[in-house]
């Protein structure tokens, strides 16, 4: 199953690693372990942030994916299941069924 691991790296820890020349090699080593389908880097709340799309077949794999980011970067992590368009397409019948079963018109709307 595909998951998004979002890693927010505190500025002080990122600066420390950048100043020592260890940021890039550490991130490269972690990426080699994570084997993400895709990886993106951006700013979130003023902090360096990585977005890693990884396949996780069993929940027991989550610590092995997350601990390197915790330990190396003191990162704040969020792990969320996610879908590509094909996955969403497969879910279409279930989405429609739920909509028909649970949608209620707001009061006063006809």
C-alpha positions in Angstrom: 0.0 0.0 0.0 1.2 3.5 -0.8 1.9 5.9 2.0 3.1 9.5 2.3 5.7 10.1 4.9 6.0 13.8 5.6 9.2 14.7 7.5 9.4 18.3 9.0 13.1 18.9 9.9 13.6 21.5 12.7 15.6 24.4 11.5 18.3 24.1 14.2 18.9 20.4 13.4 18.9 21.1 9.6 21.4 24.0 10.1 23.7 21.8 12.2 23.8 19.0 9.6 24.2 21.5 6.7 27.0 23.3 8.6 28.8 20.0 9.2 28.4 18.8 5.6 26.3 15.8 6.7 22.9 16.9 5.5 23.1 15.7 1.9 24.9 12.4 2.6 22.5 11.6 5.4 19.5 12.3 3.3 20.9 10.3 0.4 21.5 7.3 2.7 18.0 7.5 4.1 16.5 7.8 0.6 18.4 4.7 -0.4 16.8 2.8 2.5 13.3 4.2 1.9 13.3 3.6 -1.8 10.5 6.1 -2.3 8.4 6.0 -5.5 8.8 9.8 -5.4 10.4 12.4 -3.1 9.8 16.1 -2.9 11.3 18.8 -0.8 9.7 22.1 0.2 9.1 24.4 3.1 6.3 23.9 5.6 5.8 26.3 8.5 9.3 27.7 7.8 11.0 24.3 8.1 12.7 22.1 5.6 10.2 19.4 4.7 10.5 16.1 2.8 7.5 14.3 1.2 8.3 10.7 0.5 5.9 8.3 -1.3 6.7 4.8 -0.2 5.1 1.3 -0.4 4.5 -0.3 2.9 3.0 -3.8 2.8 2.7 -4.4 6.5 2.3 -2.0 9.4 5.4 -3.6 11.0 7.5 -1.8 8.3 6.5 1.7 9.5 9.1 2.0 12.3 11.9 0.9 9.9 10.8 3.6 7.5 10.4 6.3 10.1 13.2 5.8 12.7 16.0 7.0 10.4 14.2 10.3 9.9 13.6 10.6 13.6 17.1 9.8 14.6 19.1 11.6 11.9 17.0 14.8 11.6 14.9 14.9 14.8 12.0 15.2 12.3 8.4 15.5 13.1 6.7 12.8 11.0 3.2 12.2 9.6 2.4 8.9 7.9 -0.8 8.8 5.7 -2.2 6.3 3.3 -2.6 7.8 -0.2 -3.8 6.9 -3.6 -2.9 7.4 -7.2 -5.8 8.1 -9.7 -6.0 4.4 -10.5 -6.6 3.5 -6.9 -9.3 6.2 -6.6 -10.9 4.7 -9.7 -11.0 1.3 -8.1 -12.7 2.9 -5.1 -15.4 4.5 -7.2 -18.2 2.0 -6.5 -17.6 2.1 -2.7 -17.6 5.9 -2.8 -20.9 6.0 -4.7 -22.5 3.5 -2.4 -21.5 5.5 0.7 -22.7 8.7 -0.9 -26.1 7.2 -1.6 -26.4 5.6 1.8 -25.2 8.6 3.9 -25.7 11.8 2.0 -28.3 14.1 3.5 -29.5 17.3 1.9 -29.0 20.3 4.2 -32.2 21.6 5.7 -34.1 23.9 3.3 -32.3 22.6 0.2 -34.4 20.8 -2.4 
